[in-house]
Amino acid sequence: LVRSPEGELGYFSAFSGKIADQNLLPHFVPPVFDMLSSDSFFRQETADMMTVNAEFKALQVNAQYLELCEQLAQQKAQAEQEIEAQRLLIIEGRKTRKEQREQGKENLDEQAFEQLNQELSKASVADKNQQKYLKLNWEQTLNELQGKVDVFTAQLAELKERRAHLSHQLQHKLFSQYAFLNAEGDVEDLNQIFENTPNKIPPAGSGECAAPKLLQYAYLNGYTPLALAEFWWGRSPKSEIRKHKKYYASCQSKCVPILGHMMKGLEVDPNPLLENPAEGKELDILFQDEHIVVVHKPAGFLSVPGKTIKDSAYTRVQEMHPDVEGPFVIHRLDMATSGILIFALTRRANKSLQKQFITREVEKRYVAMIEGVLTEDEGYVRLPLRGDLYDRPRQIVCYEHGKPAETKWEVIERNQETTKVYLHPKTGRTHQLRVHCSHEEGLHMPIVGDGLYGNKADRLHLHAERLALHHPITKEWMEFQFDAEF
């Protein structure tokens, strides 16, 4: 949404990335830099890099190179086999000569024994020389073969280095073309914007998202940005969770640094991530002694201090018990999730509780309200998870690099548009229950109020209702339950 220099209100539209390999379509603002144009250096330099890459791949499968590598591997194996056989022969010969010496010492006179000793010594020297010459011959043979292989590996290394140089050169040149304005009229390219970020180098695709395109077009044409929103259109990718027509925040790794520059000089709303949602809320103490504290954490309350907000369940417990060894964090709940947390107050208690969590002796049960009506009564969701490298803290399903994650679910009650369920996490991955509920390969029904993986509401309807474990010192079995507010 923008205001024109004449004071009229209007709007612009944009899409992230490309549509059908096109980045210029009617009714949408153009890209910040058109790398696909016919006169763009990007096409030519990409072609140069691809030529080098093709040479590299062709050399990798060169018949002569592969044959030499195979010969070298076979010769190394044969060399090891023959040298080992010779070593065993020497050991056996040494053993035999020892026996011959002992027999000769008993049965031969001094002169005959001395002659035997000399013959055995010559045999020992001959064995060692044979081993030495065997090793030298194999070393010469293998060095000759290795030299022939090295000719190819040197060419591969040179091509690989040239490819990396061209890629880095092209990347830096490309990033310099993405020069972003802000409301104060300052210009910075991607290299400058990301210079002060932890990774220093812009992620691939930086500057191609809708938000930077919209702001850039507005600034270039004298419009004042008033509001901006991005939504997903179409099917969700296999790994991520995206819902058709649902609004999403800009990604953390690519867009946040760019928008941090582009929004300078604009009047913006306060960042809700910098506000403490736990202000005015209290922890409920369910149990405490000199070893542990068990509390109920309300929704919108951090388990441990964050980057900008320090108020948390941990700091509250720390304030209650300033003179103990701890508190020690045993497990965590998402800020949006309410429920039971346990803290250890001593190192001894911490060690015992950590062991129970690691060995999965602890029983945990969550209750959730999900969007949609489940037809089955119970089941399991098994989907491996890892962090979204470009949009923390969001998690994605990844069969290649994800960690195993398993959740058992049971229906409590069915309503007209929702289902109340018990969730039993068998593993403790970040956002596990939320992703397993929302993902199309899981329940495909997001938890009510899940702004990350579904639809935002007054709160996330996920609650850690029950926790059962052995007391770390007395070993008594303890069960804690705090009913959900929904």
N, C-alpha and C positions, 0 to 999 in steps of 0.2 A: 504494500500500500504506500503511495507516494503523494506528495503535493508538488504541483508544477510551480514554476516561477510566477505564474499569474494567480496562484492560490487555488487552482482546481485540484480536486482529489481524483486519483485514478490508481490503476494497478499494473504491474508487470508480471509476467510468468517466465519461469525458467525450468529446465530439467537438469539433473545431474548426469555427467558423463555424456554418452552418445545414445542416440536412438537409431537402430538399423544402420550403424556405422556413419551416421550423420550428426553433425553438431550445429548445423544451421537449418532451422525449420521455421515456417511461418508462425507468427503469434508468440514466439519465444525470443527472449533476448539472446544476443550472440555470445559466444565464449569470450573470455578475457583475452585469450590468444588462440587464433585459429591454426592449429598445427596441421590440419588436414588440407589446407589450401594448396593449390597446385604449385605456387611459387614459394612455399614454405621450405626453409632449410631442413626442417624435421624429416620430410620425406627422403631427401637425398642422403642425409647423414645416417638415417636409419637404414637405407639401402646399403650404404658403405659398411655399416656394422654387420648387417645380415650377410654380406659377402664374406667377411672375415669369419663369421660364425659358420657359414656353410663350408669354408675351407677347413676349419677346425673339426667339424663333424665328419667330413670326408676323410681326413687324415686319421681320425680315431678308428675308422673301419677299413683303413687301407690294408689290402690283402698281405702285402709284404710285411708290414708292421705287425699285424696279428700273427703271422706265421713265425716271425722272429720272437715275439713274446711267448708263443707256445713252445718254441724250441728252447728258449731260455728257462722256462718253468720246468720242462722235462729234464733238461740237463742239470739243473740245480737239484732236482729230486734224485736223479741218478748219482750225482756227486755225493750227496748226503748219504745215500744208501751204500755206496762203495767205501766211502771213508769210514762209515760206522762199522761195516763188515771188517775192514782192515784193523780198526781199533779193537774189535772183539778177538780177532786172530792174535793180535799182540798180547792181549790179556791171557788168552789160552796158551800161547807160546811161553809167556813168562811163568805161568803155573807149571807147565810141563818141564821147563828148565830147572825150576826150583826142586821138583820131585827128582829129576835126574841128578842134581847136585847132592841131594840128601842121600840117594842110593849110592852114588859114587863115593861119598865120604865114608860110608860104611863098608863098601866092598872093594874099593880100589886102593892101590898103594899111593904114596905121595906123588910120584912122578906121573902116574896115569891120571890121578885126580886133577893135577895141574893142567895136563893136556886137555882133559874134558872141560875144565873151567874155561880155557882159552877158546875152545870150539863153541861153547855155549855163549860166551861173550860176543864172539863174531856173529852168531845167529841173532843175538839181541840187537846188535848194531845193524845187521842186514834188515831186520824187521822194521826198525825205526827209519832207516833210509828209504825203504819201500813205501812207508807211510808218508814220508816227507815228499818223495817224488810224485806220489799219487796226488797229494794236495796241490803241489806246484803245477802238475799237468792240468788238473781240473781248474785251478785258478786262472791259468792261461786261457783255457777253452772258454770259461765263463766270462772272462774279461773281454775277449774278442766278440762274443755274442752281445754282451752288455753294451759294448761300444756301438755296435750296429743299432741296437734298440735306442740308445741315447741320442742318436742322430734324429730319430723321429720324436722322442720325448722333448728334445730341445726345440724342435719346430712347433710342437704342440704348446709348449710353455710360452714361446714367442707369440703365437697366435692368440693364446689366452690373455696374455698381457696386453696385446694390441687391442683386443676386443674390450677388455676392461677399461683401457685408456679412452677408447672411442665412446664407450658407454658413459663414462664419467664426464667426458668433455661435452657430449650431447646433452646429458642431464643438466649440467650446470648452465649451459647455454639456453636450454629450454626454460629452466626455472627463472632465468634472468628476463625472459620475455613476459612473464606473468608479473606485471607491475601494477600494484593495487593502490587505488586512491583511498583516502578517508575524508570525513566531513570537514577536516581542517585543511584539506588540499595537499597533504603530504603524500608522497609516493614511496612505496617499498616493494621490492620484488620478493619472490619466494626465498631466495638465498638469504636476504637480509632478515626477513620475518622469522625464519626458522633458526637463525644463527644463535639465538639465545635459548633455544629449547634443548632438552636433554640429549636428543638424538642428532641435533645440528642439521641433518639432511632432511628435506621435505619428503614425506611419503609419496609413493607413486600415485598419480591422480590428483595431487593437491591443486586447488584452484579450479577444478572442473565441476565442483558441486554447485547446486542452484543458488545458495545464499550469496557467495562471493560474486557470482555472475550478476545477480540482481542489484546488489549494492554498487558494483562497478558501473553498470549501465546507467543507474540513477545519477551517480556523481558526474559521469561524462556528459550527461545531457541536462544538467542543471536542476534535477529533481531532488527533493528532500525525502529520504526514507522515513516513514512513520511507523510501520509495523511489518513483520515478516513471519511467515510460517511455512514449514516444509512438511509434505505428507507423502506417503508411499502409494504408488499406483501399480496395480497388477499383482501377480502371484509373488509369494515370498520365495527368496532363495532357499536352497535345501538346508544350508547350515544355519543361517540367521533366522530370526523371527521378525517378520514384517507383516502387518495387516493392511489390506486394501483400504485406501482412503483415511488411514489413521495418521495423526500428526506425530512427528518425531523431532527431537532436538538435533542440532547439528553435531556431527561426529567430533570426538575429542581430539584425535591425533592430527587430522588434516584441517578441519574448518575452524576450530577454536583459536589456534594461533593467528590465522588469517583474519578472522572476524575481530579479534582483539585489536588489531591494527585498524581495520576498516571502520569500526564503530566509534573510533575516537572523534570527539566533537559532536556526537549525537546525544540527545537526551534519551537515556535508557532507564528501564525499570530496574529496581534493585535485584541483584542476583540472588535467587532463592537459595542457592547452594551455600551462600555465605551467611544465611540467617539460621539461628539455632531453633529448630522446631521443638526441642525438648524444654524450652523455657516455660516455666509454670507447671511442668509435669513432675511427678514423684515416682520413685521406685517403691514397689511393695515388697517388704521383707517377708519371705515365706519361712525361712529358717536361718539361724545363725548360731554358731558356737565359736570356740577359739581356733577352729580349724577351717571352717567353710562358711560361706554366705550364699544363700539361695534367694534370688530376687525375681520379681516379675517386671519385665521391661515393657513400657507402653510402646505403641507404634509411634514412629517418628522420633526415636531416641537412639542415638549411637551406642553400640556395645563398647567400643573403645574410641579414644580420641581420633578425630580426622585431621586432614591437612589444615583446615581453617577453623573448624569447630572443635574445641577441646572438651566441652561438656559431654559426658557419656556415663554409661552405667559403671564403667571402670573407675572414672574419677569420682563419682558419687560414693562408691564403696571405699575408695581410698580416703576420702574425707571422713567417712564414718569410722575408719580404723587406721588412724595415722601412725600408730606405733607397732604395727605388725610387720612381718617379713615381706608380705605381699602388698596388695592383692596380686594373685597370678591369674592370667586369663586362660581359661580351660577351653572354651569354645565361644562362638559368636553367633549373633543373629543379625540379619540385614537391618538397617535403620528402620525400614518400613514395616518389618515384621515384629509383632508383639510376642511376648511369651517368657518362658522360664530360662534363667541364666544361673550358672553356678560359678563362684570364684573361690579359689583356695587362698587361705590367709597365711599358710606356712609352706616352706619348701617340701616338707615331708608329705603334706596333704596334696600339694601340686603334683609330685611325682606319682602318687597313687592314682589320682584322678586322671592324669594324662595317660597312664597305662590302661585304665579302664576304657577310655575313649579310643585309644589306638587298637586295642583288642576287641572292640565293639561289644563290650559287656554292658555298656550303657543302653538303656531303652529310651528312645525318643519317639514322641508322637505329636504330629502337627494336625491341626484342623484348618480346612480352607473352604472357601466358597468359590466355585468356579462357574464361568459363564457357559451355559448350555446344560443339557440334560443327558447324563450318562445312561446308557441302556444296560450295561453289564454291572454286576455288583462289586467286583474286585478284580485286581490284576496287578501287573508289574510294568514299569517303564524302565528300559535299559538303553540309555543314550549317552555316549561319551562326550564330555564337555571340555572346553578350553576357553580362555579369555579371548575376546575380540581384540586383536592387536591394534585395530584402528579406532576402537570406540569403547574404551574401558568405562565403567565396569561391566558392560554387557558381555554375556557369555554366548557362545555358539556351539552347535553340535559339530564335532569333527571326528570322523572315524580314523583319520590318519595320525593325528597328534593329540587328540583328546584323552582325558583320563576317564577310566570306567566310572559310571554313575548309575545307581540302581535305586528305584523308589517303588515301594509297595503302596497301593491305594485301596481304600474301601469306601463304599457309599454309606453315608449316614442317613441322608434324606434327600428326596428329589422335590424341587419346587417347579413352578411353571416355566421359569427361564434359567434357573440355576440348580446346581447340585452341591450339597455339603458333603465333604469327604474327609476321611482320615488319611494322612500321608505319613508313611514310615520310611524315612531315608536310611538305606543300608550303607550309603557312603555320604560324605559331607562336602560335596563340591559347592563352590560359590554359585548362588542362584539356582541350585539343582532343582528344587521343587517348582520354582517359577518356570524354568525352561521345560521341564518334563510335563508340566500341565499345558503349556501354551504351544509347544512345537507340534507340527503336523504329524510327526512320527510318534509323538507321545499321546496325551489325551486330546490334543488339539482344541483345548478349551482353557483360555487364560484365567488366572485367578482374578476375581473381581477386584478392581482398583489397581491393577498392575500397570503402572505408567510406562515401564520399560518393555514389557512383552505383551501388553494388551491395551486396555482402556483405563485411563486415569479416573479415580473417584475420590471420595473423601478420605479413604485409607486403603491400604492393601489388606485384603481379607485373608491373611495368613497368620496363624497363631501357633506358637510352640506350647502346646497345652499340657503335655506330660513329660516328666523326666524321672527316670528311676535308675539308681545305682547303689553301690556299696559305700557306706561311710568310709572315708580314706583311712581312718584310725581304728574305729571300733569294728569295722567290717559289717556293721548292721545294714541290711537291705532297706533302702529308703525310697519312697515314692512321693513325688510332688505333682500336684495338678492345680492349674489355674484356668478356669473356663474362659472361653473367648467371649468378647463383647458382641459378636455378631451371630 
